[in-house]
Amino acid sequence: MRLRVEFTTEPFDLDEAPPHAVAAREVLQTAALDAVDVGPFGNTAEGGADQVLTAVDALLRKSLAAGATRVSLQVNVVGEGEK
């Protein structure tokens, strides 16, 4: 099974990436995921179910420890051929 995760961390800072956003970005960039897209207002990544769920656990723990006051996320099952 393939999954897609979409998430944001708060509070926002438009001048520079806050530590919680940097922590979440580092989790995605070092995880064994496909199609990672990191942006200023949202982030997405796809991969196998185990890899995505492991990355979600790590990004929640690390971004909260780095000062996030809210993490909004959505996880979807991605069908074959769907992007």
C-alpha positions as CSV (number, residue, x, y, z in Angstrom):
1,M,0.0,0.0,0.0
2,R,1.2,3.5,-0.8
3,L,0.3,6.5,1.3
4,R,0.5,10.3,0.8
5,V,1.0,12.6,3.8
6,E,0.2,16.3,3.6
7,F,1.0,18.5,6.7
8,T,1.7,21.9,8.1
9,T,3.3,23.0,11.3
10,E,2.4,26.1,13.3
11,P,3.1,28.8,14.4
12,F,3.9,30.3,11.0
13,D,6.8,32.7,10.5
14,L,6.9,34.4,7.1
15,D,10.4,35.8,7.6
16,E,12.3,32.6,8.2
17,A,11.6,28.9,8.7
18,P,10.9,28.3,12.4
19,P,12.8,25.4,14.1
20,H,9.7,23.1,14.1
21,A,9.4,23.5,10.3
22,V,13.1,22.8,9.8
23,A,12.8,19.7,12.0
24,A,9.9,18.4,10.0
25,R,11.6,19.1,6.7
26,E,14.7,17.2,7.9
27,V,12.6,14.2,8.7
28,L,11.1,14.1,5.2
29,Q,14.4,14.7,3.5
30,T,16.2,11.8,5.3
31,A,13.3,9.3,5.2
32,A,13.0,6.7,2.5
33,L,10.1,8.5,0.8
34,D,9.2,9.3,-2.8
35,A,7.9,12.6,-4.2
36,V,8.8,14.8,-1.3
37,D,7.6,18.4,-1.8
38,V,8.5,20.9,0.9
39,G,6.9,24.3,0.7
40,P,6.3,27.4,2.9
41,F,2.7,26.6,3.5
42,G,2.4,22.9,3.2
43,N,4.4,19.7,2.7
44,T,3.7,16.4,0.9
45,A,5.4,13.1,0.6
46,E,4.6,9.7,-0.7
47,G,5.9,6.2,-0.1
48,G,5.2,2.8,1.2
49,A,2.9,2.6,4.2
50,D,5.6,1.6,6.6
51,Q,7.9,4.4,5.5
52,V,5.2,7.1,5.6
53,L,3.9,6.0,9.0
54,T,7.5,5.9,10.4
55,A,8.1,9.4,9.0
56,V,4.8,10.7,10.4
57,D,5.8,9.5,13.9
58,A,9.2,11.1,13.6
59,L,8.0,14.4,12.2
60,L,5.3,14.7,14.9
61,R,7.8,14.0,17.7
62,K,10.6,16.2,16.4
63,S,8.4,19.2,15.3
64,L,6.6,19.2,18.6
65,A,9.9,19.0,20.5
66,A,11.2,21.9,18.4
67,G,8.3,24.2,19.4
68,A,5.3,23.4,17.1
69,T,2.1,24.3,18.8
70,R,0.0,22.6,16.1
71,V,0.6,20.0,13.4
72,S,-2.2,19.5,10.9
73,L,-1.9,16.4,8.7
74,Q,-3.8,14.2,6.4
75,V,-2.9,10.8,5.2
76,N,-4.4,9.3,2.0
77,V,-4.1,5.9,0.4
78,V,-2.7,6.4,-3.1
79,G,-4.1,4.2,-5.8
80,E,-2.0,2.7,-8.6
81,G,-1.3,5.3,-11.2
82,E,-2.7,8.1,-9.0
83,K,-0.6,11.2,-8.3
